[in-house]
Amino acid sequence: MLMAVRQGSDVICDRWALSLVIAAFLGDRRFAQFMKRTGLASRLATTRLRMLVEQGIMVKLPYSIRPLRHEYLLTNMGRALFDVVLQMVRWEQNWRTDDAMPKMVEQLCGRAVALELRCRACGEIVTARDIQRKISRADLQQKPTKQALHRRSIISGTEPATTPGLLGESLDVFGDKWGIEILVCAFTGLHRFNDFRAATGISANILSDRLSRLTANGILDSASGEGEYGYKLTRKGIDTYGVLVTLQDWSDAWLSQRYRSPVMLIHKSCGKSFHVLSVAAPPDR
């Protein structure tokens, strides 16, 4: 799972790229609309839109010849990120108390709904505890050596905590690839600082910073023992599972030249391979 999510996060898990994708799902197409919705500076919006076009997630098309002006539309690959966005919204909807999330859900889905995480095979509502991992030894032997990673994480103390008109904490958490990899490691049973570092290749100072952020956000809980801190997922952290598995499904479907993951997810209840079904149910159900 770490390999699949890592490859997917390298493509899309950048705070500002995700902001632009969400804005596109909310109906924005033109440069000025993206800037207004996201609060991005012109240079930053330009570079991230160019990146999304290069990755095949958006396409740039002219809508005016004189003067020449362009708009940006989601491709099929980009539209397939809708489940990832829905799971981000579902997670934030579960852990925020203001009225911003219901409004965003209605904008995305066209009506007021409560988002759920279900098994695509049987339709049952699931949590991370309902899923087990099955490791293919054959695929594990073909696993490539650790590759050089390209990171665009731009977390700093000067950045705004939220993005105007969009998701807040979801972008802080899922818009940072290092944080994503730490979460995946936690789901696979790793708890110690050195174990996280060995699995991800993150430098000690960045790892320490991300663990501190995830702990401060209530996603990880730290406890000392045997001379070293250990970290475990909180209920809020366990609830991030929906985003991670939808990102894995998206990677499997849309990223070419991927190595086959040695891990298969199995829904314990039905015994089938687990894939996400993002269901929008009536909120009063």
ROVOZA-405260 format. One record per residue (C-alpha): x, y, z. Coordinates in steps of 0.25 Angstrom, whole numbers, plus 2048, in hexadecimal, padded with zeros to 3 digits. Layout:
// residues N
<r><X>X</X><Y>Y</Y><Z>Z</Z></r>
...
//
This chain:
// residues 285
<r><X>800</X><Y>800</Y><Z>800</Z></r>
<r><X>80B</X><Y>80A</Y><Z>803</Z></r>
<r><X>811</X><Y>808</Y><Z>7F5</Z></r>
<r><X>803</X><Y>80B</Y><Z>7EE</Z></r>
<r><X>800</X><Y>817</Y><Z>7F7</Z></r>
<r><X>80E</X><Y>81C</Y><Z>7F6</Z></r>
<r><X>80D</X><Y>81C</Y><Z>7E7</Z></r>
<r><X>7FF</X><Y>822</Y><Z>7E7</Z></r>
<r><X>804</X><Y>82D</Y><Z>7F1</Z></r>
<r><X>810</X><Y>831</Y><Z>7E8</Z></r>
<r><X>806</X><Y>835</Y><Z>7DE</Z></r>
<r><X>7FB</X><Y>83C</Y><Z>7E5</Z></r>
<r><X>7FD</X><Y>83D</Y><Z>7F4</Z></r>
<r><X>802</X><Y>84C</Y><Z>7F3</Z></r>
<r><X>7FA</X><Y>856</Y><Z>7FB</Z></r>
<r><X>7F8</X><Y>860</Y><Z>7F0</Z></r>
<r><X>7F6</X><Y>855</Y><Z>7E5</Z></r>
<r><X>7EB</X><Y>84F</Y><Z>7EE</Z></r>
<r><X>7E5</X><Y>85D</Y><Z>7F0</Z></r>
<r><X>7E4</X><Y>85F</Y><Z>7E1</Z></r>
<r><X>7DE</X><Y>851</Y><Z>7DE</Z></r>
<r><X>7D3</X><Y>854</Y><Z>7E9</Z></r>
<r><X>7D0</X><Y>861</Y><Z>7E3</Z></r>
<r><X>7CF</X><Y>85B</Y><Z>7D5</Z></r>
<r><X>7C4</X><Y>851</Y><Z>7DB</Z></r>
<r><X>7BD</X><Y>85D</Y><Z>7E1</Z></r>
<r><X>7BC</X><Y>863</Y><Z>7D3</Z></r>
<r><X>7C8</X><Y>86C</Y><Z>7D1</Z></r>
<r><X>7CF</X><Y>86C</Y><Z>7C3</Z></r>
<r><X>7D6</X><Y>879</Y><Z>7C1</Z></r>
<r><X>7E2</X><Y>87E</Y><Z>7C8</Z></r>
<r><X>7DC</X><Y>88A</Y><Z>7CF</Z></r>
<r><X>7D1</X><Y>880</Y><Z>7D5</Z></r>
<r><X>7DC</X><Y>877</Y><Z>7DA</Z></r>
<r><X>7E4</X><Y>882</Y><Z>7E0</Z></r>
<r><X>7D7</X><Y>888</Y><Z>7E7</Z></r>
<r><X>7D3</X><Y>87A</Y><Z>7ED</Z></r>
<r><X>7E0</X><Y>875</Y><Z>7F1</Z></r>
<r><X>7E8</X><Y>882</Y><Z>7F5</Z></r>
<r><X>7F4</X><Y>87E</Y><Z>7ED</Z></r>
<r><X>7FD</X><Y>889</Y><Z>7E8</Z></r>
<r><X>7FE</X><Y>88A</Y><Z>7D9</Z></r>
<r><X>80C</X><Y>883</Y><Z>7D8</Z></r>
<r><X>808</X><Y>877</Y><Z>7E1</Z></r>
<r><X>7FB</X><Y>875</Y><Z>7DA</Z></r>
<r><X>802</X><Y>875</Y><Z>7CC</Z></r>
<r><X>80C</X><Y>86B</Y><Z>7D0</Z></r>
<r><X>802</X><Y>861</Y><Z>7D7</Z></r>
<r><X>7F9</X><Y>862</Y><Z>7CB</Z></r>
<r><X>804</X><Y>85F</Y><Z>7C2</Z></r>
<r><X>808</X><Y>853</Y><Z>7CA</Z></r>
<r><X>7FA</X><Y>84E</Y><Z>7CA</Z></r>
<r><X>7F9</X><Y>84F</Y><Z>7BB</Z></r>
<r><X>807</X><Y>848</Y><Z>7BA</Z></r>
<r><X>802</X><Y>83D</Y><Z>7C3</Z></r>
<r><X>7F5</X><Y>83B</Y><Z>7BA</Z></r>
<r><X>7EC</X><Y>83F</Y><Z>7C5</Z></r>
<r><X>7E7</X><Y>84C</Y><Z>7BE</Z></r>
<r><X>7E7</X><Y>851</Y><Z>7AF</Z></r>
<r><X>7E9</X><Y>85F</Y><Z>7AB</Z></r>
<r><X>7E0</X><Y>864</Y><Z>7A0</Z></r>
<r><X>7DE</X><Y>872</Y><Z>79A</Z></r>
<r><X>7D1</X><Y>878</Y><Z>79C</Z></r>
<r><X>7D4</X><Y>886</Y><Z>796</Z></r>
<r><X>7DD</X><Y>888</Y><Z>78A</Z></r>
<r><X>7DE</X><Y>897</Y><Z>78A</Z></r>
<r><X>7E4</X><Y>899</Y><Z>794</Z></r>
<r><X>7E9</X><Y>88B</Y><Z>796</Z></r>
<r><X>7E3</X><Y>885</Y><Z>7A3</Z></r>
<r><X>7E2</X><Y>877</Y><Z>7A9</Z></r>
<r><X>7DA</X><Y>86F</Y><Z>7B2</Z></r>
<r><X>7DE</X><Y>862</Y><Z>7BA</Z></r>
<r><X>7D5</X><Y>856</Y><Z>7BA</Z></r>
<r><X>7D6</X><Y>849</Y><Z>7C1</Z></r>
<r><X>7DA</X><Y>83D</Y><Z>7B8</Z></r>
<r><X>7D4</X><Y>82F</Y><Z>7BB</Z></r>
<r><X>7E0</X><Y>82D</Y><Z>7C3</Z></r>
<r><X>7DD</X><Y>839</Y><Z>7CB</Z></r>
<r><X>7CE</X><Y>836</Y><Z>7CD</Z></r>
<r><X>7D2</X><Y>829</Y><Z>7D2</Z></r>
<r><X>7D8</X><Y>830</Y><Z>7DE</Z></r>
<r><X>7C9</X><Y>833</Y><Z>7E3</Z></r>
<r><X>7C9</X><Y>828</Y><Z>7EC</Z></r>
<r><X>7D6</X><Y>82D</Y><Z>7F3</Z></r>
<r><X>7D0</X><Y>83A</Y><Z>7F5</Z></r>
<r><X>7C3</X><Y>835</Y><Z>7FA</Z></r>
<r><X>7CB</X><Y>82D</Y><Z>804</Z></r>
<r><X>7D3</X><Y>839</Y><Z>808</Z></r>
<r><X>7C5</X><Y>840</Y><Z>80A</Z></r>
<r><X>7BF</X><Y>834</Y><Z>812</Z></r>
<r><X>7CB</X><Y>834</Y><Z>81B</Z></r>
<r><X>7CB</X><Y>843</Y><Z>81E</Z></r>
<r><X>7BC</X><Y>843</Y><Z>81F</Z></r>
<r><X>7BD</X><Y>839</Y><Z>82A</Z></r>
<r><X>7C7</X><Y>841</Y><Z>832</Z></r>
<r><X>7C3</X><Y>84F</Y><Z>830</Z></r>
<r><X>7B7</X><Y>856</Y><Z>837</Z></r>
<r><X>7B4</X><Y>862</Y><Z>82F</Z></r>
<r><X>7AA</X><Y>863</Y><Z>823</Z></r>
<r><X>7B4</X><Y>864</Y><Z>818</Z></r>
<r><X>7B5</X><Y>856</Y><Z>815</Z></r>
<r><X>7A6</X><Y>853</Y><Z>812</Z></r>
<r><X>7A7</X><Y>85F</Y><Z>808</Z></r>
<r><X>7B3</X><Y>859</Y><Z>801</Z></r>
<r><X>7AC</X><Y>84B</Y><Z>801</Z></r>
<r><X>7A0</X><Y>851</Y><Z>7FA</Z></r>
<r><X>7A8</X><Y>859</Y><Z>7F0</Z></r>
<r><X>7B0</X><Y>84C</Y><Z>7EC</Z></r>
<r><X>7A4</X><Y>842</Y><Z>7EC</Z></r>
<r><X>799</X><Y>84C</Y><Z>7E8</Z></r>
<r><X>791</X><Y>849</Y><Z>7F4</Z></r>
<r><X>793</X><Y>848</Y><Z>803</Z></r>
<r><X>798</X><Y>83A</Y><Z>807</Z></r>
<r><X>7A0</X><Y>833</Y><Z>811</Z></r>
<r><X>7AD</X><Y>82C</Y><Z>80B</Z></r>
<r><X>7B0</X><Y>81E</Y><Z>80F</Z></r>
<r><X>7BB</X><Y>814</Y><Z>80C</Z></r>
<r><X>7B6</X><Y>806</Y><Z>807</Z></r>
<r><X>7BC</X><Y>7FA</Y><Z>801</Z></r>
<r><X>7B9</X><Y>7FA</Y><Z>7F2</Z></r>
<r><X>7B7</X><Y>7EA</Y><Z>7F1</Z></r>
<r><X>7AC</X><Y>7E9</Y><Z>7FC</Z></r>
<r><X>7A8</X><Y>7F8</Y><Z>7FF</Z></r>
<r><X>7AB</X><Y>7F6</Y><Z>80E</Z></r>
<r><X>7AF</X><Y>802</Y><Z>816</Z></r>
<r><X>7BE</X><Y>800</Y><Z>81A</Z></r>
<r><X>7C9</X><Y>806</Y><Z>823</Z></r>
<r><X>7D8</X><Y>803</Y><Z>822</Z></r>
<r><X>7D6</X><Y>7F8</Y><Z>82D</Z></r>
<r><X>7CD</X><Y>7F0</Y><Z>823</Z></r>
<r><X>7D8</X><Y>7EE</Y><Z>819</Z></r>
<r><X>7E3</X><Y>7E5</Y><Z>819</Z></r>
<r><X>7F0</X><Y>7E4</Y><Z>811</Z></r>
<r><X>7F4</X><Y>7D8</Y><Z>809</Z></r>
<r><X>803</X><Y>7D9</Y><Z>804</Z></r>
<r><X>807</X><Y>7D2</Y><Z>7F7</Z></r>
<r><X>815</X><Y>7CC</Y><Z>7F9</Z></r>
<r><X>817</X><Y>7CC</Y><Z>7EA</Z></r>
<r><X>814</X><Y>7DA</Y><Z>7E8</Z></r>
<r><X>81C</X><Y>7DE</Y><Z>7F5</Z></r>
<r><X>829</X><Y>7D7</Y><Z>7EE</Z></r>
<r><X>827</X><Y>7E0</Y><Z>7E2</Z></r>
<r><X>826</X><Y>7ED</Y><Z>7EB</Z></r>
<r><X>830</X><Y>7F7</Y><Z>7E5</Z></r>
<r><X>83B</X><Y>7FD</Y><Z>7EE</Z></r>
<r><X>837</X><Y>80A</Y><Z>7F5</Z></r>
<r><X>837</X><Y>815</Y><Z>7EA</Z></r>
<r><X>83B</X><Y>823</Y><Z>7EB</Z></r>
<r><X>82F</X><Y>82B</Y><Z>7EF</Z></r>
<r><X>82A</X><Y>839</Y><Z>7E9</Z></r>
<r><X>823</X><Y>841</Y><Z>7F3</Z></r>
<r><X>81C</X><Y>84E</Y><Z>7F2</Z></r>
<r><X>817</X><Y>84F</Y><Z>800</Z></r>
<r><X>817</X><Y>85E</Y><Z>804</Z></r>
<r><X>812</X><Y>85E</Y><Z>812</Z></r>
<r><X>818</X><Y>86A</Y><Z>81A</Z></r>
<r><X>814</X><Y>872</Y><Z>825</Z></r>
<r><X>811</X><Y>87E</Y><Z>81C</Z></r>
<r><X>806</X><Y>876</Y><Z>815</Z></r>
<r><X>7F7</X><Y>878</Y><Z>818</Z></r>
<r><X>7F1</X><Y>86D</Y><Z>820</Z></r>
<r><X>7E5</X><Y>86C</Y><Z>816</Z></r>
<r><X>7E2</X><Y>870</Y><Z>808</Z></r>
<r><X>7D6</X><Y>87A</Y><Z>806</Z></r>
<r><X>7CA</X><Y>873</Y><Z>801</Z></r>
<r><X>7D0</X><Y>865</Y><Z>801</Z></r>
<r><X>7D3</X><Y>85A</Y><Z>80B</Z></r>
<r><X>7DC</X><Y>85E</Y><Z>817</Z></r>
<r><X>7E2</X><Y>853</Y><Z>81F</Z></r>
<r><X>7E1</X><Y>849</Y><Z>813</Z></r>
<r><X>7EA</X><Y>851</Y><Z>80B</Z></r>
<r><X>7F4</X><Y>852</Y><Z>816</Z></r>
<r><X>7F4</X><Y>843</Y><Z>818</Z></r>
<r><X>7F2</X><Y>83D</Y><Z>80A</Z></r>
<r><X>7FA</X><Y>848</Y><Z>803</Z></r>
<r><X>807</X><Y>844</Y><Z>809</Z></r>
<r><X>80D</X><Y>837</Y><Z>803</Z></r>
<r><X>816</X><Y>835</Y><Z>80F</Z></r>
<r><X>80A</X><Y>835</Y><Z>818</Z></r>
<r><X>803</X><Y>82B</Y><Z>80F</Z></r>
<r><X>80E</X><Y>821</Y><Z>810</Z></r>
<r><X>80F</X><Y>822</Y><Z>81F</Z></r>
<r><X>800</X><Y>81F</Y><Z>820</Z></r>
<r><X>802</X><Y>813</Y><Z>817</Z></r>
<r><X>80D</X><Y>80E</Y><Z>81F</Z></r>
<r><X>805</X><Y>810</Y><Z>82C</Z></r>
<r><X>7F9</X><Y>807</Y><Z>825</Z></r>
<r><X>803</X><Y>7FC</Y><Z>822</Z></r>
<r><X>807</X><Y>7FB</Y><Z>831</Z></r>
<r><X>814</X><Y>804</Y><Z>832</Z></r>
<r><X>814</X><Y>80C</Y><Z>83F</Z></r>
<r><X>823</X><Y>811</Y><Z>841</Z></r>
<r><X>82A</X><Y>81C</Y><Z>83B</Z></r>
<r><X>836</X><Y>814</Y><Z>836</Z></r>
<r><X>82C</X><Y>80A</Y><Z>82F</Z></r>
<r><X>825</X><Y>816</Y><Z>828</Z></r>
<r><X>832</X><Y>81B</Y><Z>823</Z></r>
<r><X>837</X><Y>80E</Y><Z>81E</Z></r>
<r><X>82A</X><Y>80B</Y><Z>817</Z></r>
<r><X>828</X><Y>819</Y><Z>810</Z></r>
<r><X>837</X><Y>81F</Y><Z>80F</Z></r>
<r><X>832</X><Y>82C</Y><Z>815</Z></r>
<r><X>83D</X><Y>834</Y><Z>81B</Z></r>
<r><X>83D</X><Y>835</Y><Z>82B</Z></r>
<r><X>839</X><Y>843</Y><Z>82B</Z></r>
<r><X>82E</X><Y>842</Y><Z>821</Z></r>
<r><X>829</X><Y>836</Y><Z>828</Z></r>
<r><X>829</X><Y>83C</Y><Z>836</Z></r>
<r><X>821</X><Y>848</Y><Z>830</Z></r>
<r><X>817</X><Y>840</Y><Z>82A</Z></r>
<r><X>815</X><Y>837</Y><Z>836</Z></r>
<r><X>813</X><Y>844</Y><Z>83E</Z></r>
<r><X>809</X><Y>849</Y><Z>835</Z></r>
<r><X>801</X><Y>83C</Y><Z>834</Z></r>
<r><X>801</X><Y>83B</Y><Z>843</Z></r>
<r><X>7FD</X><Y>84A</Y><Z>845</Z></r>
<r><X>7F1</X><Y>848</Y><Z>83B</Z></r>
<r><X>7EC</X><Y>83C</Y><Z>844</Z></r>
<r><X>7EF</X><Y>832</Y><Z>839</Z></r>
<r><X>7FB</X><Y>82B</Y><Z>840</Z></r>
<r><X>7FC</X><Y>829</Y><Z>84F</Z></r>
<r><X>80B</X><Y>828</Y><Z>855</Z></r>
<r><X>80F</X><Y>820</Y><Z>861</Z></r>
<r><X>81D</X><Y>81E</Y><Z>866</Z></r>
<r><X>823</X><Y>810</Y><Z>869</Z></r>
<r><X>830</X><Y>809</Y><Z>868</Z></r>
<r><X>837</X><Y>816</Y><Z>867</Z></r>
<r><X>830</X><Y>819</Y><Z>85A</Z></r>
<r><X>823</X><Y>820</Y><Z>856</Z></r>
<r><X>818</X><Y>817</Y><Z>850</Z></r>
<r><X>80D</X><Y>81C</Y><Z>847</Z></r>
<r><X>7FF</X><Y>816</Y><Z>845</Z></r>
<r><X>7F3</X><Y>81A</Y><Z>83D</Z></r>
<r><X>7E7</X><Y>821</Y><Z>845</Z></r>
<r><X>7D9</X><Y>81F</Y><Z>840</Z></r>
<r><X>7DB</X><Y>82B</Y><Z>838</Z></r>
<r><X>7E7</X><Y>825</Y><Z>832</Z></r>
<r><X>7E0</X><Y>818</Y><Z>82F</Z></r>
<r><X>7D5</X><Y>820</Y><Z>828</Z></r>
<r><X>7E0</X><Y>824</Y><Z>81D</Z></r>
<r><X>7DF</X><Y>816</Y><Z>817</Z></r>
<r><X>7D5</X><Y>81A</Y><Z>80D</Z></r>
<r><X>7DE</X><Y>824</Y><Z>807</Z></r>
<r><X>7EA</X><Y>81B</Y><Z>806</Z></r>
<r><X>7E2</X><Y>80F</Y><Z>800</Z></r>
<r><X>7DB</X><Y>818</Y><Z>7F5</Z></r>
<r><X>7E9</X><Y>81E</Y><Z>7F2</Z></r>
<r><X>7EE</X><Y>80F</Y><Z>7F0</Z></r>
<r><X>7E2</X><Y>80C</Y><Z>7E7</Z></r>
<r><X>7E5</X><Y>818</Y><Z>7DF</Z></r>
<r><X>7F3</X><Y>815</Y><Z>7DD</Z></r>
<r><X>7F0</X><Y>807</Y><Z>7D9</Z></r>
<r><X>7E6</X><Y>80C</Y><Z>7CE</Z></r>
<r><X>7EE</X><Y>817</Y><Z>7C9</Z></r>
<r><X>7FD</X><Y>817</Y><Z>7CB</Z></r>
<r><X>805</X><Y>810</Y><Z>7C0</Z></r>
<r><X>812</X><Y>809</Y><Z>7C3</Z></r>
<r><X>80E</X><Y>806</Y><Z>7D1</Z></r>
<r><X>814</X><Y>7FA</Y><Z>7D8</Z></r>
<r><X>809</X><Y>7F0</Y><Z>7DD</Z></r>
<r><X>807</X><Y>7F2</Y><Z>7EC</Z></r>
<r><X>80A</X><Y>7E6</Y><Z>7F4</Z></r>
<r><X>7FF</X><Y>7E9</Y><Z>7FD</Z></r>
<r><X>7F0</X><Y>7E6</Y><Z>7FA</Z></r>
<r><X>7E5</X><Y>7EB</Y><Z>803</Z></r>
<r><X>7DA</X><Y>7E1</Y><Z>807</Z></r>
<r><X>7CC</X><Y>7E5</Y><Z>80D</Z></r>
<r><X>7CB</X><Y>7DB</Y><Z>819</Z></r>
<r><X>7BC</X><Y>7DB</Y><Z>818</Z></r>
<r><X>7BA</X><Y>7D7</Y><Z>80A</Z></r>
<r><X>7C8</X><Y>7D1</Y><Z>807</Z></r>
<r><X>7C9</X><Y>7D9</Y><Z>7FA</Z></r>
<r><X>7D4</X><Y>7E2</Y><Z>7F5</Z></r>
<r><X>7D2</X><Y>7F0</Y><Z>7FC</Z></r>
<r><X>7CF</X><Y>7FC</Y><Z>7F3</Z></r>
<r><X>7C9</X><Y>809</Y><Z>7F7</Z></r>
<r><X>7BA</X><Y>80C</Y><Z>7F4</Z></r>
<r><X>7B8</X><Y>81B</Y><Z>7F8</Z></r>
<r><X>7A9</X><Y>81B</Y><Z>7FB</Z></r>
<r><X>7A1</X><Y>828</Y><Z>7FD</Z></r>
<r><X>795</X><Y>824</Y><Z>806</Z></r>
<r><X>78A</X><Y>82E</Y><Z>80B</Z></r>
<r><X>78F</X><Y>835</Y><Z>818</Z></r>
<r><X>782</X><Y>831</Y><Z>820</Z></r>
<r><X>784</X><Y>822</Y><Z>81D</Z></r>
//
